[in-house]
Amino acid sequence: MNLVCPKCNGPIPPADVNVAEGVALCRACSTVSRLTDLINAPELAAVDPTGTPPAGCWFSSDGAQTVVGCSARSAAGAGAAIGIALFWNGIVSVFVLCAIGSTIQHIMGSIPAWFPAPPMNGQSGIPLGVTIFLWFFLLPFIAIGLTLLATACTCIAGRVEVRIRGDDAQIFIGCGSIGWRRRFQTASVKSVTIGQTTWRQNDQTKPVIVIDCGSPLRFGSTLPPERRAWLGAVLKKLLVV
């Protein structure tokens, strides 16, 4: 396997690869890289960042700010995400309605006839202590449900975008103006590679863009492979000197 340094694009001979430690040394620029990053580097090397962007990708620069991004829309991903989100939130909503109904009953003395709460132990309802415990118990399940809904929205109308203004850069993932943002300094960027998520889905990791700027920034797991490779290649050209 031919390994290339992500910083200077120079070749790394097998003698400078430490398989036991999982690292490789580029003697030309004295850069130490992880083997997992180098193995995934050909995906970026095969993309011409100066060519026409693939469908669903964009690049603009007015001299003061550079914007590069990709649409995260995916019909297959949206269908799966919506199905999972509806299934999960449908089950959780039954318990949430019970918790809301019990809370209303303890505050107001009775539950309004129009409120769609399941039957809760006749007139006595759920004890106050159990109601409080139920809310704390449901919090992580509600958080997962909201995350699934956010994933579905991203697959329907989301985007991944990086804005660079001088030494300041920002990653945005979301829909419209609502989403996740993370700022970083371009001067601190050491490499841009294709890595893997730190979490697993169906016991498998997913490919992501990794910007190493002291602490790795991982994003783009929802992008189609062609868009992810193009975005990573453009960011490497812009950020890695």
N, C-alpha and C positions, 0 to 999 in steps of 0.2 A: 504494500500500500504506500503511495506517495503522499507524504504529509507536507503541508505548506504552513508556514508561520502566519498566523492571523494578523500580525502587526506589520511585517515588512514583505510578506508574500514570498519569502525565500524558502527554498526546499530544506527539509529537516531530514538528515540521513538517519538510517536505522540505528547507528551507533549512539546517537544522542536521544534515543527513546528509552525510557525506563518503564517497562511494562509493569513491574511489580508495584511501583509507586503511582502508576497511571498518569505520568507526566512526560513532556518532551521539551528539550532545550534547543532554542534557535541561537546558535553561536554568533550569527551575523548581528543581531540586535539584543542578545542576552535576555530574551523573553522566554519564560517558562509557561507552558500551556498544558491544559488538561487534555488527555488523549480523546475523551469523549467529544470535546469541542473540535479537535482537529479532524476526527473521523467524519463529523457532520459538515465540515467546512466545504467539501466539494459541492454541496447543494447550493451554496452561495456563489462559489466560483463559476458554476455553470450559467449564471444569470448575468446578462449585460445591463448594468444599472443605467447606462447612458442611452439605451434604446427606448422604443415606444413602450410605455407601461402596459401591462396586461389589462384586460377588461376588468373593471371594478377597482382600478388603482389610479392614483393621481399624484402629480408632482407640480409644485409651483414655487417660484422664488421671485421676490420683488427687490432683492438687494438687502433689505432690512430683515426679512423673515423668510424662512424656507419651510414649506409644509409638504409632508409626504404621508400618504395614507392609503388604506385599502378598505373596501366594504367588507363587512363580516356577514353579509347576507348569504344564507344557504337554505335552499328549499328542504333538502333532506334533514339538515340539522334542526331547522325550525320545526318540522313535523315531529321529530323525536323529542325535542325539548318541550314542545307544547304538550305532547302526550304525557311525558313524565311529570311535568309541572301540574297538570290537571289531576292526575292520579294522586300525587302526593298531597297537594293542597285540598283535594276533595276529602281525603281522610282526616287531615289535620283540622279542617274547618268544622267538623262535627264537634270535636273537643273544644275548639275555640268558642263556638257558639254556646256550649255548656258553661264555659268559664265566664263569658260575657253575661249570659242570662243569670248565673248565680250571683255575679257582682251587682247587677241591676237589682236583683231581689234583696240583697243585703243592704243596698243603699236606699231603695225606694219602697221596700216592703213587699212588692209584687212585680211580676214580669208582665209588661204590656201584651195584650192579646195578639197584636200584630207581629211581635218579635218571634222569629223562627227558631226558637230554642227547643231542643229535644226534651222529652219528659224528664224531670229531675226530682225523683223521690217525693212526689205529691206536693203538699203545701209547705212542708218543712224545707224542701230544697237541699242543696249541698251545704254542709257546715262551712263556716267562715275559714277555719284552718285548712280544710281540704281545698277550698277555692284558691287560697293564697298559694298552697303547694302546687295546685294545678297550673297556675300561671307560670311559676318558676320552671315547672317540668316542661311546659310547652314552648318556652323561649327558644331552645335550640332547634326544635322542629319548625317553628315559625321562620327562623332565620334561614334554614335550608330551603323552605318553600319560597321565600323572597329571592334567594339566590337562583333557584330554578326559573322563576319568572323573569329575572333579569337576564339569564342566559337565553331564554326564549325570545325576549325582546331584542337582544343582540343579534340573534340569528335571523330575525325578521327585518330589522332596520338599523342594525348597529354598524359601527365603523371603528377602525383602529387607526389612530393618527398621531404623528409626531411633529411638533412645531419647534423649530430651532431659530433662536434669535440671539446672535452673538455667542456668548459662552453659556447662555441659559437655554435649556430644552425641556419640553414637557411631553409626556406620553398621555394620550387620552383614549379610553376604551368605553364606549357607551352608545347611547342613542340621543340625537339632538345635542342638547347642552347638559344632559344628565348622564353621569358616568363616573368612572374611576380615573383619577389624575395622579401622575407622579412626576415630580421635577428632578432634574439632575443637571450637572455641569458637564459640558462637552469636553472640557480640558481633562476631566477625570476618566474619560472613557479609554479603556485599554484594548478592548476587542469587541466585535459584534459577531456572534456565531449562532448556529442552530443547535439548541440543546434540548433538554427534556424537562417536563414538569416535575415538580417535587411531590405532586400528588398522583394517585393512580385512579383510573376509571376502568372498571372490569379487569382489575389487576394488571393494567398496562399504563405506562406513561404516554404522554402526547408530546409531539415536537413543538417547540416554542422558539421565538427569537430571544436571545440572551445578550443583553448589553452589560458588559463587565465594567462598572465604574466604581470600584471599591467593593460594593455589595451588588450582586447580580440582579438585574431587572429582567424578569421573565414575562413575556406577553405574546399574544398572537396565536394561542392554541385553538381559537375558533376560526382562524383563517384557512381557506383552501391552500393546499401545498404550493401552488404556483404563485399566489399572491404573497404568501409568507416568505418564500424564497426571494421574490423581487424586493419586498420591503426590507428584508434583512440585508440584501446586497446593496441597496441604495443607502441605508443607514451606515453600513460599513464604509462605503465610499465617502460619506459626508463626515463621519465622526472619528474614524481611525486614521491618524496621520502616519 
